[in-house]
């Protein structure tokens, strides 16, 4: 939905809430006479909840992004740095090159021992 940073979220939270509660999820009142659930009426409580407007000023409607959309460099390199810098802080590493290398080694070790591993090590020589 194009929400990458906290400011993005704060700017779009009403639109996101509307999308999630009106297009993605709905609480209905079941009707045996209507086997198609799309025809069931929306529960009045859900109508109230889905109409909440977060006090954030004007927000354009949220739209879902295609799953095939390629992530931007910003998303990859800014968001990706979060895990690495958190790891560096935990381990007391201040040199970025050392941090990257140690993170990579620890990730290899973690994935080799993880019973639910994602196959990370099959790509590493």
N, C-alpha and C positions, 0 to 999 in steps of 0.2 A: 504493500500500500504506500510505499515511498516513505515510510516512517523509519528513519535511521537513528536520529538523535532524540534526546529528551525534548529539546525545543520543537522538533518536528511533531512529536507526540502531543505536546501541549497545544500546538497550533491546530491539530487535527482531531483532538479527542472527541468532540461532539460528532464529527463526521464518522469517525471510527465506531463510536457507540451506535450511531444510527445504522451503519452497515451491518454490524454484528447482530443487532437486535431486530432488524427488519428484513435483511436479505439472507443472512447466514444461519440464524437460529430463531426459532419461534415457539412459544408455548401456546398450545391449542386446546380446544375443548373437543374431545373425541365425539364423533357422531357415527353410530353403527349404520345409519342409513346412507352414509357417504363413505364408501370404501377408499376413495382417493383422499389421502391425508391433506393434500393441497387445498381441498375444499372445506376442511374443518375451520371453524371460526377461531380467530385469535382470542386468547383469554384476555379479559379486561385488565387484569393486573399487568400482563405483558404489554398491552397497549400503553399503559401508564409508564412502565419502565422504559420502553423503547422511545418514548417521547421526551426523555430527560434531555435538557439542553445544558451542557457544561458552559459556565460563564467564561468563554474564551473569545468572544467577538465573532465576526462572520467566518464561516468555514465552508469551503466548497464541498460538495458531496464526495465521499470517499469512493474510490473504485479499486477493485482488486487487480493487481498486476499479474501478467502472465507468468506462469512458473518457468517459462523458457527464457525470460528476460535475463540478460547477462548482468551480473553485479558490477557496479561502477568501481573504479579504482578507489574512490573514497570509502565505499562500503568494505572493500577487501582490506585496504591498508590501514584505515583508521580503526574499524571494528576489530580486525584481526590482531592489531597491536595490543588490544585490551588483555587478551589471555596471556600474551608473552610478557608484557610489562607487569602484570599481576604475578606471574611466575617468578620474574626477576626480583620483584619486591619481596616475595616470600622467601626466596633463596638468598637474598642479600647480594645479588649480582648487579653491578652498576654499568658494566661495559656491554653495549647492545650486541656486539658480535659474540661475546662469550654467552650472553643470555640466549640468543637464537640457537647457538650450538648445543648448549645444555638442555634447552627446551626440547629440541629435536631428539637428543639422546634419551631424555626421560620419556618422551612420547613413544619412542620405539619400545622402550622397556615396558611401559604401561600396556601398550597394545599387544605385546607378546605374551603378557601374563593374564590379560583380560579374557575370561571364559566367553564373554559375549563380544569379543574383539571384532573390529570392523575390517580386518584384513589389511591393516595399515602396512604391516611388515612385508607383505607379498610384493610390494613395489620398491622395497629398499634393498640395495645390494650390500 
